Amino acid sequence: MADAAVDRTPRVLIAADKFKGSLTAVQVAERVTAGLRRAAPHAEIESLPVADGGDGTVDAAVAAGFERREVRVAGPLGHEVSASFALRGPTAVVEMAEASGLQRLPSGVFAPLSASTYGTGELLRAALDAGARTIVFGVGGSATTDGGAGMLSALGARFLDAEGEPVAPGGAGLADVASADLSGLDGRLAAVDLVLASDVDNPLTGPTGAPAVYGPQKGAGPDDVALLDGALAHFAGVLEKEIGPKAAGYATAPGAGAAGGVGYGALVLGARFRPGIEVMLDVLGFAHALERATLVITGEGSLDEQTLHGKAPAGVAAAARAGGKEVVALCGRLALPPEELGRAGIRRAYPLTEAEPDIARCIAEAGPILERVAENIGHDFLT
């Protein structure tokens, strides 16, 4: 009896992040799929848009089957905005950038001293109201450097000055905190598994802390950075009086400095820190999708040194390599040599700049160019 024919149908899993400023992760998957189909119409293609906890995390969850929930919350300057979280069963995915991100500021406006995470706390409260028992809290892209004080306030904490009045919102106001009262925190938090999902492991303060490393991206000048660093250190000291030595431990723990110190506030709430891409791959069901694939395509706008430190493509490549699957990457710009890519588990990278050297055109016409580059991948790996 003849052996059954071997199934040689290529099965591709597209697990790419957004191309920031050009395409969402969902749009990247759509364009790559279109390009692959031109070269290899026989291939089976599955897309699983991914994110590492920063902006785009809720969109990735929704693309994987979560339900989008819209709520009205305070933006970083206090004005009401519409923000989303994702829910599937007892699991919620909350993205702090939805409420407190730079995207919520008017174009060209920064507020490094006064921007607040209060709306992020409201978003977490909405997830609790929806019945979430596990909350994946993705942080990144924040407009804030308030140590999560605004978030904690929205969840019931009180931070008062020497006159017993609430301190002003934002990181600068923390210099005036004389007392902290966490007794009013939402009791439901104690029964929830809160996962701090971040691609950075900075401490709260100091040379590698939130103000020094990320403050300038939010409009903070040298004097602002010094003020914010001192205010956050003071804030942590006041919390140490309220909850004991563990407050100091939280301030130096990996992830405390994420998103302007909102990671610190999450740790105070009892969160456990995990690299954002690892958490999201679990939540999105990457392992099962990987089993079906013969080739994995990942990518993001820029493949560079930062990619190797917890960004989505590195996480996808590591998981795929552990599963014995071949990985190629797409990017707008490539700043890693082949040996670095190889060590990360990426066989080959395809930058859009190879197809279109004009950077401005690559950004403006990323979709069509991405299709052409994906077609090349199809010819190289699927035919």
N, C-alpha and C positions, 0 to 999 in steps of 0.2 A: 504494500500500500504506500503510495507516494506521501511524503511529508506535506503537511499543510503549508501553503505559501506564507512566507514571512511578510508581515505587514511592514512596509518601508515608508509608510506615509509620514512625512515630517510633521511634528506637532510643536508648535511655537507658543511659548508663553511670553507675552509682553508685560513686563513689570517695571515700568518706568515712572519716574517722578515728573513733576511739571518742568517746563522750560520757562523759568521765571521771567515775566515780562513779555512772553510771547504766547505760550500755550499751556493750558492746564494739563494735568496728567491724563485726563480722559481724552482731551483733544490729541495729545501725543499718541495714545493708543490707537485712536481712529486713523490718524495719518499713517502710522507705521503699518497698520493692517492693510490699508489701501495700497501702499507701496509693495508690500510682500505679495499681495494677491496678483499684482501685475506680473511679477516674476515667477510665482509658484502658485497658480490657482488651485492646485491639488492639495496644498498644505492645510492642515487644521490649525486654526489660530484662536488662542484664548487670550483675553486681556484682563489684567488685574492691576489697575492704576494703584500706585503706592505713594506713601508719604512718610516722613520721618518724625512727625509730631508738629511740624510748623504749619504755615498756611497751606491749605489744600488737603489737610488731614480729614476734615469732615467730608469733603467731596469724594475722597478715595473710599471712605467707609460707605457712603451712599451708593457709589458705583459697584460696591461689593454686596449690596443688598440691604443695607441699613436704611431705615426710614429717616428722612430729614424732618426735624422739628424746628419751627421758627418761633423766636421769642423777641420781645422788645426789652432791651437792656441799656444801661448807661455806656456810652462810648468813653474813650480815654479822657475826653475833656468834659464829660458829664452830660453831653447831649444824647438824647435817646437814639438808638440805632436798632436795626433788625439784625439779629444774629442767629446762627443755626447751630444745632448739635445733631448728632446721629444716634439712633436708638434701634437696637435689635434685641428683642427679649429683655433680659435683665442687664444688658450691657449698653452703656452709653459711651460715645466718643465726643469729648468736648475739646474744642480748639480755642485756646485763649486769644489768638489773633482775630477770631470772629468778633470778639467784643472789644479787645484792648490793643489791637494791632496797629502798626503804622498805617495800614490801609484805611483805618477809620479816621485819620487826620485829614484835614483839607490839604490839597496839593501845596507843597512847599512850606507847610506849617509843622513845626516841631514844638514839643512841650516837655523837655527832659526833666524839669523840676516839678511839674504839676500834674502830668498825666497819671491817671489812676487805673487800677485793675478792678475797680468796684463792679463793673459790668461782667467781668469774668466770674466773680463770685455769684452774681445773679444767674449766670449761665449754668454754673454748677448746681445752684439751687433748683433751677428748672429741671435738670436731669434727675435730681432727687425726687422732685414732684412727679416726674414721669415714671417713677418706680425703679430706677436704676439701682442695681446692687453692686455692679462693677462699673467704675468710671475710668476710662482711659483719658487722661488729661494731657493733651498735646500742647506743648509750649514752644514758642518761637515767633519771631516776627513782631515782637511787642513794641509798643510806643512808650513803654513805662519803665521806670526804675524805682518802684515803691516797695520792693521786698515782699510783695503780695499783701501789703497792709490793706489796700482797698478791697481785695478779694475777701480777706478775713472779716472785714467790717460788714460786707454784704451778707456774710454767713452768720453774723451775730456778735462778732468781737467788738470791743470798744477800746479806742486809743485816745487818751485824754492828755491835755496839757496841764501845767501847774495850777491853772484856775479851774480845772475840772471840765473844760470844754473840749469837744472833739477837735483833733488837730486838722490842719488843712490837708486836702487830698494831694497825693503825689509824694515823691521821694524827699523833697526839701522839707515838707511838713514833719517828717519823722524826727528831725532834729529837736522838735518841741515836745515829743512824747515824754510824759512824766510817769504815766501809769498805763498798764494794759490789763484788760479784763476779758478773759476768754470763756467765762462761765456761761455766756449766752450763745455760744456756738451751736449751730443746728445739731440736735442730738442724733439725727439720722446718719451723720458722718461717721459715727463710731461703728456702725454696722456695715459700712461700705468699703469695698476694696478699691482704694484710690491709687491709681498707677500713674506716676509722674513720667511721662514719655518725652524725652528730650535727646537732642543730638549733641549737647554740650555738657561737660562735667565740671564747669568752673565753680569755685566757692562763691560765697556772697560778696565778700569784700577783699581788698588788697590788690596787689599788682595784676593778678589774674582774675579779679572779681568782676561782678556785673558792671559797675560804673566805669572802671578802667578799660575793660575790653570792649564793651558794647555801648557804653554811653555816647561816644562820639557818633555812632551810627544813628543815634536818636536826637542829634543836635546839641549834645553837651560839649561845651568848651572845657579847657583845663580847670578853670575855677569851678565850673558846675560839677565836673567829675570829683574833685576834692570834696566839695560840699556833700554830694550824694554818698560818697564812700563813708564819710564821717557820720552822716545821718543814718545810714543802714547799720553801721557798727553800733551806734547808740541804740537804735531800735532793737537789735539783737540783744544788747545788754539789758534793756528794760524787759524784754521777754524772758530773759534768764531769771530775773527776779520773780516773774509770774509762774513759770513752768519748770524752773530748775536748770541744772547744768546741761540737760539735753538740748536746750536752745542754742548753746554755744556749739555743740556737736553738729546740729543741723546747719549752722552757718558755714562750717568747713566741709560739709558732706558733698560728694559729687552731685552736681545738678542744682545746688542751692542758688547759684548765680544765673541759672537759666532764665531767659526772658525778663531781665531786669530784677531778678531776685524773686519772681513769683514761685520759682522752685523752692525757695526757702519757706514761703508761706504754705506751700503744699506739704512740705515735710513736717511743718508744725501741725498740720491737720492729720498727720499719720500716713502720708503717702509713702509708697516704696518706689524708688527710682529704678527705671530700666531704660536702656538705649531705645530711642523712639522707633527706629526702624524695626528692631526686634519685636517690640510690642505690636506694631502695626502689622507685621507679617503674620503674627499669630492671630490677630483679630480678623484679618482679611482672608484667612484660610489659604495662605501661600503654600504650605506644605502639601496639601492635597492637590493643588494645581500643578505643583512642581512634579509630582509623581507622573502626571500625564504628559509632560513635556520632553522633547528631545533637544530643544534649543531654547535658551532663555535670552530675551532681549531686554536690557535695562537702560537707564540713562537719566540725564538731567541737563540743565542748561550749560553748566560748566563742569567738566571733569578736571579737578585740580587737587591740591594737597588737602583741602577741606573735605573732599569726597571721601578720603581714606579714613577720616575721623568721625565715623558714625552717620554719614549721609546715606540716603536710600540706595544708590547703586552699589556701594560697598557692602551694605547689608544683604541685598539681593544676591550679589555675586558670592558672598561667603556661604549663604544658605544653599545656593545652587551647587557650588563646588562640593559642599558636604554631601549633597545628594547625587554627586557624580554627573552633573549636567553641564554642558558647555554654555558659556555666557559670552555674548558680545554686547557692546554698549554704543548708544547714540548720544551725542552731545552737540551743543552749539559750538563750544570752544573746548579744545583739548590742551591741557597743560601738564600732562603726565607722560613720562617716557614709557615705552613698551614694557620694560622690566618692572616698573611700578604697577602697571596694569596687570601684568602676569602674577605678581605677588598678591594682588587683590582678587585674583580668580577670573579676570576678564581676558579672554583670548585676544580680542581685537576691539578697538574703538573707532567709530565712524563720526568724525566731526562734520557739522554742516559746512564749516569753512573750507573743507576740501572741495565741496560742490560749488560753493559761492564764497570767494575770498572776501567780498565786501561785508564787513561785520554789520553795518546798518541794514543792509538788505537781508542778511541772515535773520536778523531780529524781526524785521517788518514782514518778511515773506517766509517765516519759519515753517508754516504748514506745507506748502508745495515743495519746498526744498527737502523737508524731512521725508516726504513721500518718495522723492527721487533717491535719497540715500538709502531708505528702507528697501527700495527695489534692488539696489546694489547688494544689500545683505542677502536678499532672496536669491540672487544669481550666485553669490559666493557660497551660500550654505545650504540652500534648499533645492537646487536643481542638479 
